[in-house]
């Protein structure tokens, strides 16, 4: 990763822009939850904010994917960053309305929906196929480490000076990212995309359906999201009702996931190959085992250790997934393919949150994690039974 950063000025600019922007997200995430809870004094209010973050993916992701393929990707990313800075600044000047908070959550998520397909699609053009895994590993590791280090700092800043300062930091990071991207040489040209109604918008779906591995990966991603949506959203409930560690212990459990997520690429990056089923689907089996461990073991230390493994599996699986799409999907439909997977993931995530919340109250939180493990094991079986013709997919 250091070799790539030192040898590629183009990737270095993209890396710095991405890392600074994600560092600002740590401030935004903490501030948004704190502000919503202060204004509503309700867990339902916090869930509402999550809903407004997911809705833009379902509503505008297909068009955002088309924009990433048709327009200069660098320009799309810069425009999204500037818009997000303006949206974040709304809560700097007035953070006293729940409606405004929800609107800002929607706006920031919409900006990310526009930014992410363009950034993911541009990366292979910046580094080349041989360095895609290394580049994804570097960007993922920097983002996770930044969030682990800065989330506690965000809490201290909010306690000392209020949420407005945290939102101001987030706005500033978007402007910094936009400025860094202006020096990027790649992604300056528009693509020649023949758009004819919805056929053009849905070209990413056609690309996925044309490849057996990509099709199976879409199915597996839905199952994984049905699992992870509930378990990630309800980890705080597990921490309180089963592990008995309360909100303070919940923070430590999140930290354990972060440690694993940061360590995964550092330790395992050299073994990950795009299209390799072991790295695309094997992490689901590991995560399923972790969910069963969490449901069975009431020991916080055991749970913390298991969540480190969960973080490692999540990070390596995500890097394998990103790298596979970046190398298998043609450049002219790459943005739309990424958008299609985002829609699938977030639609399943909403369903998972709703169903998981009901199951946790009616049957118990441990049952949620058992069902989640079954979904992940099913995803593993479906993935490994995929027959593909690509040489690197064995």
C-alpha positions, 0 to 999 in steps of 0.5 A, a space after each residue: 500500500 505504501 508503495 502504491 501511495 508513493 509511486 502513483 500521484 493520481 492514486 495519492 490524490 484520490 486517497 487523500 480526498 477519500 480519507 479526509 472526507 471519511 474522517 469528517 463522516 466520523 464527526 457527522 455520524 456521532 453528531 447526527 445520532 446525538 442531535 436526533 436523540 436530544 431532540 426526540 429522546 426516542 430510539 424511534 427518532 434515531 431509527 427515523 434518521 437511518 431511514 432517511 439515510 437509506 431512502 436516497 439509495 432506493 430513490 436515486 441510485 439508478 440515475 446516479 449510476 448512469 451519471 457516473 457512467 455518462 458524465 466525467 466522473 471527477 466532475 460528478 465527485 467534485 459536485 457531490 462533495 460541494 453539495 454535501 458541504 452546503 447541506 452539512 452547513 445547514 446544521 452549523 447555523 441551525 440544529 434545533 429542528 428534527 425535520 431539518 436533521 432528517 432533511 440533512 441526513 437525506 441530503 448527505 446520503 444523496 450526495 454519497 449515493 452520487 459520489 460513491 459509484 463514480 469513485 468506485 468506477 474511477 479507481 481502476 482507471 487510476 491504478 490499473 487492474 493489478 493494483 485494484 486490491 491494494 488500492 481498495 485495501 489502502 482506502 478501506 484501512 485509512 477510512 476505518 482507522 480514521 473512524 476508530 480514532 476520530 469517533 471518540 474525539 468527535 464525542 469530546 468535541 460535541 461535549 465541549 462545543 456542541 454538535 454545530 462544530 462537528 457538522 462544521 468539521 464535516 462540511 470542511 472535509 467535503 470542501 477539502 476533498 473537492 479541492 483535492 479532486 480538482 488536481 486529479 487527471 483521470 475522470 475528466 472525459 464524458 463517456 459515450 453512452 447510448 441512453 434510450 429510456 430505462 434501458 440505458 438506466 438499467 444497463 448495469 442490471 443487464 451487465 450483472 445478469 450476463 455474468 454468472 458470478 456477478 448474478 450469484 453475487 447479487 443474490 448473496 449480497 441480498 442474503 448478507 444484507 438481510 442478516 447484517 441489517 438487523 444484527 448491526 442495528 440491534 447490537 446495542 440491544 444484544 449488549 444490554 439484554 444478553 451481554 449485560 454491558 450497557 451502552 459503555 460496553 456497546 462502544 467497546 464492542 463497536 471498537 472491536 469490530 473496527 479493530 478487526 476491520 482495520 487489521 483485515 486488509 493489513 494482514 490478508 491483502 496479499 492473498 485476496 484476488 478479484 473473483 476468488 470465491 474464497 474471498 467473496 463468499 468465505 467471509 460470510 461463513 466466518 460472520 455466520 459463525 460469529 453471529 452464532 457465537 454471539 447468540 450462544 456466549 453471554 461472556 463479553 470478552 468472548 463476544 469482543 473477540 468474535 467481533 474482531 473476527 467479524 470486522 476482519 471478515 467484513 473488511 476482506 469480503 468488502 475489498 474482494 467484492 469491490 475489486 471483483 466488480 471493478 475488474 469484471 464489469 466493463 468501464 462503460 457500465 461500471 457505475 450503474 452496476 455499483 448502483 444496482 448492488 447498492 439498491 439491493 443492499 439497502 432495500 434488504 437492509 430496511 427489511 432486515 431492520 424492520 423484521 429484526 426489530 419485531 423478532 427481538 421484541 417477540 422472540 428475543 434478541 438471540 433468535 435474531 442472531 441465530 436467523 442471521 447466521 442461517 442467512 449467512 451460511 446460506 449465502 456461503 453455500 450459494 456462493 461456493 456452488 456457483 460454476 463460473 468460467 473465469 480462471 481467477 474465480 476458482 
